[in-house]
Amino acid sequence: MRSRKLKLKGNLSTPAKEMIVEEPQDEGSTTLEPPEYLELLSTLPSESDSSLPQARGILTWIEREYKSSRGFELGSFNPSILPTLFQELSINWKHLAGQYVTKVITMVHHFCNTILTRLCPEERVMTALWALLLDELIQRYRKLVEVVQIILQTERSGNLLTTNHYFSETLDKLRSERNVESAGSSTFGSSNASPRAPLSNMEHTMRDIHDILKSYYKVARKRFVDSVCIQGTDYHLITGPDTPLRVFSPQFVVELSAERLEAVAGEDITSIQQRKSVEKEVESLTEGRRILTS
């Protein structure tokens, strides 16, 4: 993936949250593409293949699944078929959620790295400090991935439940439209109406299943998107108490041991040797001055 340079407004005294990341936009470019970070490969959601819709009508698919699971019901159907059909309808949710989470984690990680690079111009200090922060950052990213997995599991594998009145309203609307459509050809006073064959029991059942799935899918899809956004990325990456943006804090610095502080902000070997050489030379010159003045 191609990396791009960022431009930050402000100086070293500007709080990080007030710095504005700007990207020189190429002509025709509208999105920011952060570079790949190898340290994230084991943390990001695994790639899952998305399934393309098959070239067949949804009623044909419902009929096939209904025939394979029906019993001796008359005018109704086994409710256990609904979760099975819904899992098939929402099969791409894992892929879409994984792509979204991967993009947001990479953007936040890139932001943290860019801010730290801006605040720590000395490469040695920045590299050592980034190595200390990395473990804490990875833990928070993994927590987000776990939360999204739980949301996926409850939405796709749990019971089909909702208290949203939009479900019943949509279902009533679909059933009313279906009734009007089926009765339209036999409306009194319509001389041009052509008679339509009545639906069989199986066709009524399949259309009822279709209306229930369509009504519930609308509610569940919106709920899933909101949950991943609010409970997932926003809370665990941006606004929550343990987000990656809060890792580098005064408390984090206070809890560093003397050895770690020395490793991050201490002098390198070259500087130590130069300082000792200068100190030894100063001592020699001081001793020489004392001898000359005595």
C-alpha positions as CSV (number, residue, x, y, z in Angstrom):
1,M,0.0,0.0,0.0
2,R,1.4,3.4,-0.9
3,S,2.2,5.8,2.0
4,R,1.6,9.5,1.9
5,K,3.2,12.3,3.8
6,L,1.1,14.2,6.4
7,K,1.3,17.8,7.4
8,L,0.5,18.9,10.9
9,K,-0.5,22.4,12.0
10,G,1.0,23.7,15.2
11,N,4.4,23.5,17.0
12,L,5.9,21.5,19.7
13,S,3.9,23.3,22.4
14,T,0.6,22.7,20.6
15,P,-1.6,20.0,22.3
16,A,-1.8,16.8,20.2
17,K,-5.6,17.0,20.1
18,E,-5.4,20.4,18.5
19,M,-3.0,19.4,15.8
20,I,-4.8,19.0,12.4
21,V,-3.5,16.4,10.1
22,E,-3.5,17.5,6.5
23,E,-2.5,15.5,3.5
24,P,-1.3,17.1,0.3
25,Q,-4.1,15.9,-2.0
26,D,-3.1,14.7,-5.5
27,E,-5.4,15.7,-8.3
28,G,-8.5,13.4,-8.1
29,S,-7.5,12.0,-4.7
30,T,-10.1,12.2,-1.9
31,T,-9.1,9.6,0.6
32,L,-6.2,9.1,3.0
33,E,-4.3,5.8,2.5
34,P,-2.1,5.1,5.5
35,P,0.9,2.8,5.1
36,E,0.8,-0.8,6.2
37,Y,2.2,-1.6,9.6
38,L,3.6,-5.1,10.0
39,E,3.0,-5.1,13.8
40,L,-0.8,-5.0,13.1
41,L,-0.9,-8.1,10.9
42,S,-1.6,-10.5,13.8
43,T,-4.1,-8.2,15.3
44,L,-6.4,-7.1,12.5
45,P,-9.4,-9.2,11.6
46,S,-8.6,-12.1,9.3
47,E,-9.5,-11.7,5.7
48,S,-12.8,-13.4,4.8
49,D,-14.1,-13.9,1.3
50,S,-17.3,-12.1,0.4
51,S,-20.0,-14.1,-1.3
52,L,-21.5,-12.6,-4.4
53,P,-25.3,-12.9,-4.8
54,Q,-26.3,-15.8,-6.9
55,A,-28.3,-15.3,-10.1
56,R,-31.6,-16.5,-8.7
57,G,-34.6,-14.9,-7.2
58,I,-34.9,-14.7,-3.4
59,L,-38.3,-16.5,-3.5
60,T,-36.7,-19.4,-5.3
61,W,-34.0,-19.6,-2.6
62,I,-36.6,-19.4,0.2
63,E,-38.7,-22.1,-1.5
64,R,-35.7,-24.4,-1.7
65,E,-34.8,-23.9,2.0
66,Y,-38.5,-24.2,3.0
67,K,-38.9,-27.5,1.2
68,S,-35.8,-28.9,2.9
69,S,-37.0,-28.0,6.4
70,R,-40.8,-28.1,6.4
71,G,-42.8,-30.5,8.4
72,F,-46.6,-31.0,8.7
73,E,-47.5,-27.4,9.3
74,L,-50.6,-26.1,7.5
75,G,-50.8,-22.4,6.8
76,S,-47.6,-21.7,8.8
77,F,-44.0,-22.7,8.9
78,N,-41.3,-23.9,11.3
79,P,-39.9,-20.7,12.9
80,S,-36.4,-22.3,13.1
81,I,-36.0,-21.6,9.4
82,L,-35.8,-17.8,10.0
83,P,-32.4,-17.8,11.8
84,T,-31.0,-20.1,9.1
85,L,-32.1,-17.9,6.3
86,F,-31.0,-14.7,8.2
87,Q,-27.5,-16.2,8.6
88,E,-27.3,-16.7,4.9
89,L,-28.6,-13.2,4.2
90,S,-26.0,-11.6,6.5
91,I,-23.1,-13.8,5.4
92,N,-21.1,-10.8,4.2
93,W,-21.4,-8.8,7.5
94,K,-18.2,-10.4,8.8
95,H,-16.3,-9.3,5.7
96,L,-17.7,-5.8,5.7
97,A,-17.1,-5.3,9.5
98,G,-13.6,-6.7,9.2
99,Q,-12.7,-4.3,6.4
100,Y,-14.2,-1.3,8.4
101,V,-12.4,-2.3,11.6
102,T,-9.1,-2.8,9.7
103,K,-9.3,0.6,8.1
104,V,-10.2,2.4,11.4
105,I,-7.5,0.7,13.4
106,T,-4.9,1.4,10.7
107,M,-5.9,5.1,10.6
108,V,-5.7,5.5,14.4
109,H,-2.4,3.6,14.5
110,H,-1.1,5.9,11.8
111,F,-2.3,9.0,13.6
112,C,-0.5,7.9,16.8
113,N,2.7,7.2,15.0
114,T,2.6,10.5,13.1
115,I,1.9,12.5,16.2
116,L,4.7,10.8,18.1
117,T,7.1,11.4,15.2
118,R,6.1,15.1,15.2
119,L,6.6,15.4,19.0
120,C,9.8,13.4,19.1
121,P,12.1,14.6,16.3
122,E,15.0,12.6,17.6
123,E,14.7,9.3,15.9
124,R,16.3,7.2,18.7
125,V,14.0,8.5,21.4
126,M,10.9,8.1,19.1
127,T,11.8,4.5,18.2
128,A,12.4,3.5,21.9
129,L,9.2,5.2,23.0
130,W,7.1,3.7,20.2
131,A,8.4,0.2,21.2
132,L,7.1,0.8,24.7
133,L,3.7,2.1,23.5
134,L,3.2,-0.7,21.0
135,D,2.2,-3.4,23.4
136,E,-0.5,-1.2,25.0
137,L,-1.8,-0.1,21.6
138,I,-2.0,-3.7,20.3
139,Q,-4.0,-4.7,23.4
140,R,-6.6,-2.0,22.8
141,Y,-6.9,-3.0,19.1
142,R,-7.5,-6.6,20.0
143,K,-10.2,-5.6,22.5
144,L,-12.0,-3.8,19.7
145,V,-11.7,-6.9,17.4
146,E,-13.2,-9.0,20.2
147,V,-16.1,-6.7,20.7
148,V,-16.9,-6.6,17.0
149,Q,-16.8,-10.4,17.0
150,I,-19.2,-10.5,19.9
151,I,-21.6,-8.2,18.1
152,L,-21.4,-10.3,14.9
153,Q,-22.0,-13.5,17.0
154,T,-25.1,-12.1,18.7
155,E,-26.6,-10.5,15.6
156,R,-26.1,-13.5,13.3
157,S,-26.2,-16.5,15.5
158,G,-28.5,-15.4,18.3
159,N,-32.3,-15.3,18.4
160,L,-34.0,-12.9,16.0
161,L,-35.2,-10.3,18.5
162,T,-36.1,-6.7,18.4
163,T,-38.3,-4.2,20.3
164,N,-38.1,-1.7,17.5
165,H,-41.6,-0.8,16.3
166,Y,-40.2,-0.3,12.8
167,F,-40.2,-4.0,12.3
168,S,-43.9,-4.5,12.8
169,E,-44.7,-1.3,10.8
170,T,-42.6,-2.5,7.9
171,L,-44.1,-6.0,8.1
172,D,-47.7,-4.6,8.1
173,K,-46.9,-2.4,5.2
174,L,-45.4,-5.3,3.1
175,R,-48.4,-7.6,3.9
176,S,-50.8,-4.8,3.0
177,E,-49.1,-4.2,-0.3
178,R,-49.1,-7.9,-1.1
179,N,-52.9,-8.1,-0.3
180,V,-53.6,-5.1,-2.5
181,E,-51.5,-6.6,-5.3
182,S,-53.3,-9.9,-5.1
183,A,-56.7,-8.3,-5.0
184,G,-56.0,-5.7,-7.6
185,S,-57.0,-7.9,-10.5
186,S,-60.4,-8.7,-9.1
187,T,-61.5,-5.2,-8.0
188,F,-65.1,-4.6,-8.6
189,G,-65.8,-2.2,-11.4
190,S,-62.5,-2.9,-13.2
191,S,-63.5,-4.0,-16.7
192,N,-59.9,-4.4,-17.9
193,A,-58.9,-6.6,-14.9
194,S,-57.7,-10.0,-15.8
195,P,-58.3,-12.8,-13.4
196,R,-55.2,-14.0,-11.5
197,A,-54.7,-17.5,-10.2
198,P,-54.9,-17.7,-6.5
199,L,-51.7,-18.3,-4.6
200,S,-51.0,-21.8,-3.3
201,N,-50.5,-22.5,0.4
202,M,-46.7,-22.8,-0.3
203,E,-46.6,-19.5,-2.1
204,H,-48.4,-17.7,0.7
205,T,-45.9,-19.2,3.2
206,M,-42.9,-18.3,1.1
207,R,-44.1,-14.7,0.7
208,D,-44.8,-14.4,4.4
209,I,-41.3,-15.6,5.2
210,H,-39.9,-13.1,2.7
211,D,-41.8,-10.2,4.3
212,I,-40.6,-11.2,7.8
213,L,-37.0,-11.5,6.7
214,K,-37.1,-8.2,4.8
215,S,-38.6,-6.4,7.7
216,Y,-36.2,-7.8,10.3
217,Y,-33.1,-7.4,8.0
218,K,-33.7,-3.7,7.8
219,V,-33.9,-3.3,11.6
220,A,-30.9,-5.7,12.3
221,R,-28.7,-4.1,9.6
222,K,-29.1,-0.6,11.1
223,R,-28.6,-1.9,14.6
224,F,-25.5,-3.8,13.6
225,V,-23.9,-0.8,11.9
226,D,-24.7,1.5,14.8
227,S,-23.3,-1.1,17.3
228,V,-20.1,-1.6,15.5
229,C,-19.6,2.2,15.1
230,I,-20.7,3.3,18.6
231,Q,-19.8,0.3,20.9
232,G,-16.9,-0.7,18.7
233,T,-14.7,1.9,17.0
234,D,-15.9,5.1,18.7
235,Y,-15.8,3.8,22.3
236,H,-12.7,1.6,22.0
237,L,-10.6,3.8,19.7
238,I,-11.8,7.4,20.1
239,T,-13.9,8.5,23.1
240,G,-13.6,5.7,25.7
241,P,-11.4,5.7,28.9
242,D,-8.9,3.2,27.5
243,T,-8.5,4.2,23.9
244,P,-5.1,4.2,22.1
245,L,-5.1,8.0,22.2
246,R,-4.9,7.8,26.0
247,V,-2.0,5.4,26.2
248,F,0.8,8.0,26.2
249,S,-0.3,9.9,29.3
250,P,1.4,11.3,32.5
251,Q,0.5,8.2,34.3
252,F,2.2,6.0,31.7
253,V,5.4,8.1,32.2
254,V,5.2,8.0,36.0
255,E,5.0,4.2,36.0
256,L,8.1,3.7,33.8
257,S,11.0,2.2,35.7
258,A,14.4,3.9,35.8
259,E,15.8,1.4,33.4
260,R,13.1,2.0,30.9
261,L,13.5,5.8,31.2
262,E,17.2,5.4,30.7
263,A,16.6,3.3,27.6
264,V,14.2,5.9,26.1
265,A,15.7,9.2,27.1
266,G,19.2,8.3,28.2
267,E,22.3,9.1,26.3
268,D,23.6,6.8,23.6
269,I,27.0,5.2,23.8
270,T,28.6,7.7,21.5
271,S,27.3,10.7,23.6
272,I,28.5,9.0,26.8
273,Q,32.0,8.4,25.5
274,Q,32.2,12.0,24.1
275,R,31.0,13.4,27.5
276,K,33.5,11.4,29.4
277,S,36.3,12.4,27.1
278,V,35.3,16.1,27.5
279,E,35.1,15.7,31.3
280,K,38.6,14.1,31.4
281,E,40.0,16.9,29.3
282,V,38.4,19.5,31.6
283,E,40.0,17.8,34.6
284,S,43.4,17.8,32.9
285,L,43.1,21.4,32.0
286,T,42.0,22.3,35.5
287,E,44.9,20.4,37.0
288,G,47.3,22.1,34.6
289,R,46.0,25.5,35.5
290,R,46.4,24.7,39.2
291,I,50.0,23.6,38.7
292,L,50.8,26.8,36.7
293,T,49.3,29.1,39.3
294,S,50.9,27.4,42.3
